Amino acid sequence: MPEQIKLDGSIYGYDKLIKEGNNFVALQGEDKPELYKGMKVVLLGDSRGYVSSSFNPGEEVTIIRFREPFKGEIQAT
C-alpha cells in the first residue's frame, strides 16, 4: 500500500511524496496535477525560464525517479 509523506515545505505547490516500498513514485499538491514516475512532461523552468542540468525549456522528458528533497544533502564544512 502506498505511503504518503508530507514535506516540511512546498516545491512549487507540491507538498507530498508518495512512496511504494523503498521508492518514491509520485509528487502531489493541492490544486496541482499529480506527477508520477513514467509520466512525460514538458519543462517550463523558473520565472526566468531557467531549467537546471543539461535540459532546456520546452523539452519533453520522462520522469524516471523522485527523491526526498534535501535529505542528507547538506553537510557542514
MOMOGI-V303766 format. One record per pair of residues at least 4 apart in sequence whose C-alpha atoms are under 6 Angstrom apart, sorted by the first residue. I is the first residue (numbers start at 1). J is the second residue. D is the distance in whole Angstrom. If there is no record, write none. Layout:
BEGIN
i={I	I}
j={J	J}
d={D	D}
END
This chain:
BEGIN
i={2	2	3	3	4	4	5	5	6	7	7	10	10	13	14	14	15	16	16	17	17	18	18	18	19	19	19	24	25	25	26	26	27	27	28	37	37	37	38	38	38	39	39	40	40	41	41	42	42	42	43	43	43	44	44	45	45	45	45	46}
j={19	20	18	19	17	18	16	17	16	15	16	14	15	29	28	29	29	27	28	26	27	24	25	26	23	24	25	66	36	37	35	36	34	35	34	63	64	65	62	63	64	62	63	61	62	60	61	58	59	60	57	58	59	57	58	49	50	51	57	50}
d={6	5	6	5	6	5	5	5	5	5	6	5	5	6	5	4	5	6	5	6	5	6	6	5	6	4	6	5	6	5	5	4	6	5	5	5	6	6	6	5	6	6	6	6	4	6	6	6	6	4	5	5	6	5	6	4	5	5	6	5}
END
